[in-house]
Amino acid sequence: MPHPLEALIDQIVSKAEARGEFKNLPGAGKPLDLSGNPQDAVLHRIMSEADAKAPVVILRQQILAAQEALKTITDETAHRTQMIYLAELHTRLAIEMEAFRKYG
C-alpha cells in the first residue's frame, strides 16, 4: 500500500527537477558517504537486501490496512472486533515508538 503523501512528494520533486534545482548539487553522481558509522552502513545494507522493515513501519502499514477494512464492514459485531484489533495495533505502535525513544 503506497504512502498517502507519495503522489504529492513525487509531484513536488518533479517540479523541482523541471526547474533544475537538482543540477550541480555537491556530490552528484557519487555514492553516499556512509563512513561515519560503518555499523550503520552494514545494517542498512543487510536490511535493504532482505527488504526488512522496522516494526514501526510494519505496524503503520497494518493500521492503514485495518482502517481500510473497517470502512467496508457492515456487521456490528465484526465492526466492534475490527475496532478492538485497530486499538491493539495503535497500542503496539505506541509501545514501539516509546521503546525507540528510550533505547534507540
N, C-alpha and C positions, 0 to 999 in steps of 0.2 A: 504494500500500500504506500503510495508516494506521500511525501510530507505535504501538508496543506499549503505551505508557502513556496513550494518548489517552482510552480509556474511563475509566480511573481519574481522570485530570485532570478530565474532564467531570463525573464524579460528585462530586468534591471541590468544584468550582466551583458546581455545582447546589445542594449542601447549604449552602454559604456564602451563596449568593444567597437561599435559602429562609430562612435565619436573619437576613437583612437586613444582612449585613456589607458590602454594596456600596452601601448608601444613604448619602447625604450625604458622599461622598468629595470631596476638593478637586479642582476641575477637571472634575467630572462633566458630561457633555454638551458639553464644549468640545473643539475639536480639539487634538491633541497639539502641543506647542511644539517644533518642530524647528529653531528659530533658532540653536541652539548651534553647529551646523556646517552651513551651507547646502549644502556639497558633499555631505555625507552624505544630506541630505534629497532632493536631486536624484537621487542614485544610488539611494536606496531607492525613489523613485517610479518611476524607469525600470525597475528590476528587478521591481517589483511589477506594473507594466503589461505587461511582457514575460513574466511568470511565470518569471523566471530564478531559478536556484538556484546556490548556491555549490558548487564542486567537492566539498567535503567532504560536503555533503548528498546529492549525486548518488551519490558512492561508497558512502555508508552504505546508500542505497536498493538499490544494486546488490549489496552484500554480503548484505543481508537476502534479496533475491530469489535469489541464488546458494545461500544456506543452505537456503532452502525447496526449491529444485530438487534439492539434494544429498540431501534426505530421500527423494525418490522414485526415485532412481537405484539400480538393482539390478545392472547390469553393472559388473564390477570395473574394466575399462579406462575406461569412461565416468565412474565414480566417481573414479578417480585423476585424470582430466582435469579434472573439476569441482573437485577439491581444489586442483589447481595454479592454476586460474583464481581460486579464492577466496583463495589465498595471494597472488596477484598483486594482487588488489583491496585486501587488507589492507596490502600494501607501499605501494601508491599512496596509500592513505589516510594512512598514517604519514608519507609524504613531504609530502603536502599539509598535514597538521597541523603538521609541523615548519617548513615554509616560512611558514605563517601565524604561528607563534610568533616566528620570527625577523624577518619582514618586515611582518607585519600585514596 
